[in-house]
Amino acid sequence: MTNSARASFNLLVVFTWIASIGVGSMFFIGIEYLTGAVWSVPFRRVAEITASFVLVLPILAIPILSSIHSLYHWSHTEAVQVDQILKNKSAYLNQTFFIVRLFITLLLWFLFYYLFTSISRKQDKSFDQSLTKKNTIVSAVFMPVFAVTLTFFAIDWLMSLEPHWYSTIFGVYYFAGSFLAALGVFTFVSISLNENGFLVDGLGSEHYYSMGALIFAFTNFWAYIAFSQFMLIWYANLPEETFWFINRGVGSWLYFSIGIIFVKFIVPYILLLPQPAKMDPLRLKIAALWVLFAHYYDLFWVVMPTYSKGGVPFGWMELVFPVFTVGLLIVLFYIFAKNVNLVPIGDPKLKRGLEFHL
């Protein structure tokens, strides 16, 4: 394939990585409201700001859609005509419906982002306690919408790269990685802001422990889902399922695939296994950055074998794309953070959040 195709595949990794952080942050906000959690309230505005990353997705989607034929085999009419499996899936896998699904998904994500953040920031000025209940109702509506849209998003943009392959657990697999990535950003940024005096006094080890415990728990959850997906496909041994993993066991992809076990599970598991580690801000920040890197590694493993089946592609593109993306997200965070309170001062649960003890 050409360099433009290689760039498109790398951009797809970036696109799905940013999407996972943004919508994963909205899931965190929704869970906080629905469970009535108090420990995270002093930090919730960080998640509201990182949820804004979904706003850049249409801009990133345009160049990907313009190179859709380089990415998705099912987008070629002539390929569909000679492939019965693609014919059977053509009612779903076609360019028009693909774009319609993306439009609906992004529209819904934008809507809930606007509702979450506008209500929360309005409360900063009014101190109206009823607004908390309003966002709780929004969260209850958001959860099923989140489950459906994230599943379709994962199927469309990632699973359909290999249109003959399917996994009924793939949406959950992407969700597990997405929430881990969102937790990574949330934890690193929250601790960094707190250490530099941008939040409020009284935040410390017990709040940090809750962050570390969530990362540790979802690291285990991701491992459970990843193993379940692999084990079920291996045990069934159906050619239409196994080829996906076989392609990731060819050449240097074999070592990359083994690496994902260490990168995505063993390293963060060991980092956060001791109880004191979950209260150590330095170790937590290292773990947070690591799970962000691990999620990118994971998405690269999902996407790039479609581009390069013989081995892992590695060159300047594979370095520039993630570095540029990190810089972009830092700039976006600054833009969206500079005009808002970094603490939701109007939330009635804030006082209890500051006094939180395990």
N, C-alpha and C positions, 0 to 999 in steps of 0.2 A: 504493500500500500504506500501511498505518497505521504510526504511530510504534512500536508494539509489534513489528511486522514488521521495521522498520528496526533496532531494538535487537537483535532475534534475529540478523539478518545480521551486525551488528557483533560480537555475542558469538561467532558462529561463527568470525570472523576471529581473535578472541582465543583461542578454544578450540584451533584448529589451530596457532596460533603457539606457545602454551605446550606443546602436545603435541610439536611438532617440536623444541623446546629440550630437553625432558625425555628423549625417546627418542633424540634425536641424541647426548645426553650418554652414554647407555648404549652406543650404538654406538662412541663414542670409547673408553670403558673396555674394551669387548670387543676392539677393534683393538689397544689397547696390550698386553693379555695375549697375544693370538694372535701378534703380531709380535715379542714380547719387547723392545719399545721401552724404553729407559731414560731418555731425556731428559724424558719427561712424568711419570715416577713422582713427583717432588717436588710436582707440581701435581694428581695424579690425584684427590685427595680433593675438590678443587673440582668436578670432573666428577661425582663421586659425590653431592655435595650438590645440584647443579643437576638431576641425574637425578630427584631427589625431586619435581620439579615435576609428574611424571605422577600423583602422589597426589591432586592437586586436580582432576583431569579428571572424575571422577564427579560432583563438585559442580557443575561448569560444564555437564556434559552434561544435567543434569536440566531446567533451563529451556529448553535448546535442544530437547530431545525433547518438552517440553510445547507447543512452538510449531512442531512438525514440519510442520504443514500450511501454515504461512506460508513455509517454506523450500523444501520439496521437493514438486514438482508430482506426482511419482509416488505420493505418500502419499494422494492423493485417489482414492477408489474410482471415483467417477463419471468421472474423467479417464482412468483405466486402461481402463474399459469401452468408450470411444469412440476409443481410440488403440491401433492394432495393435502398434506398437513397444513401448509400455509393457506391453501384454499379454504380449508375448514375453519381456519382462524381469521380469515380475511374480514369478516363482519366486525371483528374487534380490532385486529391489527391492520389498520389502514391509516393513511396520513391524516385525512380529515378528522376522523374520530379521535386519533391520537392528540391532535392539536386542541380539539374541543375538550377532551378530558383534562389536558394541561390547563386550559383557560378556566374551567370550572374549579379545578383544584386550587390554583393560585388565587382566584377570586374569593373562595371560601377562606383560605389562609389569611388573605389580606383583611377580610371582614372581621375575623376573630382577633387578629392582631390589633386592629383598630378598636374593637370593643374592649378588649382587655386593657390596653394602654390608656385609652381616653377616659374610661371610668376610673381607673387607678389614679391618673393625674388630676382628674377633677376632684377626687377625694382629698388630694393635697391642699386644695384651696377651701373646700367646703367642710371638711371633717365630718361629712355625712355618713353615719354608720350604715345606712341602708344601701349604700353603694357597694359595700362588701357582699351583701346578699345578692345584689344585682349581678356582680361578677361571678358569684357562685352559680347562679342560674345559667349564665353564659357558659361557664365551665361544663355544666351538665349537658348542655347542647353540643358543646365542642367535642367532647370525648368520642361519641360515635362517629361524628364527622371526621375527626382525626383518624380513627381506626380505618375507615373506608378510604379516605383520600390518600393516606400514607401507603396503604396496601396497593392501590392502583398506581401510585407514583412509582413504587418499587418495581412492580410488574412491568410497567410501561418503559421506564428509563433504564432499568438494569436487567431484569429477567428476559425481556424480549430481545436483548442483544443476541441471544441464542434461541430463536423462535421455536425450535423443536423441543426445547427443554422446558420443564416446569417443576416447580416445587410448591406444594400447598403451604409450606411454612416460611416461604421466602419473605413475605411481608413482615412477619414477626422477627425474622432475622435482621431485616433492615431497621425495624423499630428499636431492637435491642442496641444496635450500634449507634443509632441516632440519639437515643436518650443518653447513652454513655458519653458521646461527643458533647452534647449540650451540658451535661454535668461537668465535663472537663473544663469547658470555657467558663461556666458559672463559678466553679471552685477556684480556678486560677485567678480570675478577675476579682472576685469577691475578696479573697485573701489579700491580694495585692493592693486593692483600694483600702482595705481596712488597715493594713500595715503602714500605709502612707497617709493615714488620717482623713481619708475622704468620706468615711462612713460615720458611725457614732461610737462613743465610748461604751464599754461593757460587752463587746463582742470578743469571743475568744475560743478556747480549746473545746468547749462543749458544743458550740455551733460548728466548729471545724469537724468534730467527731461525726456529726450527722452527715456532713458532706462526704467525708471519707467512707462512712458506712454505706451510703447510697452507691458510690462508685464501686466499692467492693461487691455489693450485692448484685449490681447489674453486670459486673464483669463475670460473675458466676452464672447469671441468667443468660448472658450472651453465649458462654461456653456450653451451657445446657442446650440451647436452641441450635447452635452450630453442630454439636455432636449429634443431636437428634436428627437433623437434616441429613448429615452424612451417613449415619447408621441406618436409617430407614431406606435410603437409596442404595447403599451397599448391600443390605439384606435382601431387598426386593430384586436387585440385579437385573433391572430392565434396561435394555440398551438406550431407550429414549431418555433415560434419566442419568445413567452412569457416565455417558460420554462427557458430561460437563466437568465432572471430577477427573476423568481420565485426561482431558485436555490440560488440567492444572497439575498433572504429574509427569509432563513431558519436558525433557531438557532442564533448563534452569528453573522452570516453573515448579518442579518437584521441591527444590530447596526453598523456594519462596513460599510454597504451600506449607511445608514443615515449619517455616519461620512464623507463620501466622499463629500457630499454637503458642509459641513463646511470646511473640509481640503482643497479641491481643488478650492472652489469658495468663500465662505463667508469670510474666514480669509484673503486671499490675497486681496480681494475686499475692505474690511474695512481698511487694512493696507495702501493701496495706493490710497484710495478715495480722501483724501484732497490734494490739489495741492502742499502745502509745503512738504508733505510726499515724493513726487516724486523727490524732490531736496535734501532730507536729506540722506547723505551717509549711516549712521547707519541703518536707517529704510529700505533703499533700500537693503542693504546687508541681513537684516533679511528676507525681502520679497523674495529675490533671493534664499536664502537657503530653505525657506519654500516651494516655488514652485517646487524645486528639490525634497524635501521630498514628496510633494503632488503627484508628477508624479510617484514616486516609489510606493506610497500608491495605486494609481490608477491602475498601472500595476499588483500589488499584488492582487487587487480586481478582475481584469480581469482573471488572471491566476489560482490562488490558489483554487477557488471553484471546479475546475475540479479534483484537488487532494483530497480535503477534503470538501465534500458536506454538512456534518453535522454541521460544525462550523469552525471558524477561527483557523488555526494551529498556535501555537506560542511556540517557544522554542529557543534553542541555534542557530539552523540553521537560523532562521528568523532574528536573531541579527547579526550573524557572516557574512553572505553573504553581506548585505549592507555596513557594516563597512569595510570589506576587499575591497569591490569595490571602496569605497571612497578613501581608501589608495592607491589602484592601480591607480586611475585616477590622484591623486596628483603626484605620481611618474612619470606617463606618461607625464603629463604636464611639469614637470621639465626637463625630458629628451629631449622633443621636443622644449622646450623654451630656453635651455641654449646656443644653437649655432646660434640663430637668433636674429635680432633686434626685440624688443618688439613693435616697432612703424614702420609702413611702410614708411620709410624716403624718398623713391623715388616716392611716389604717388603724382601727381601734385595737388590733392585735399587736401593734408595735411594742407597746410597753411590756406585754407578756413575752414577746419575742426577745427583747433585750434582757429580760430576767430569766430566760430559759435555762433550766438545769436538767440534766439527765436523771 
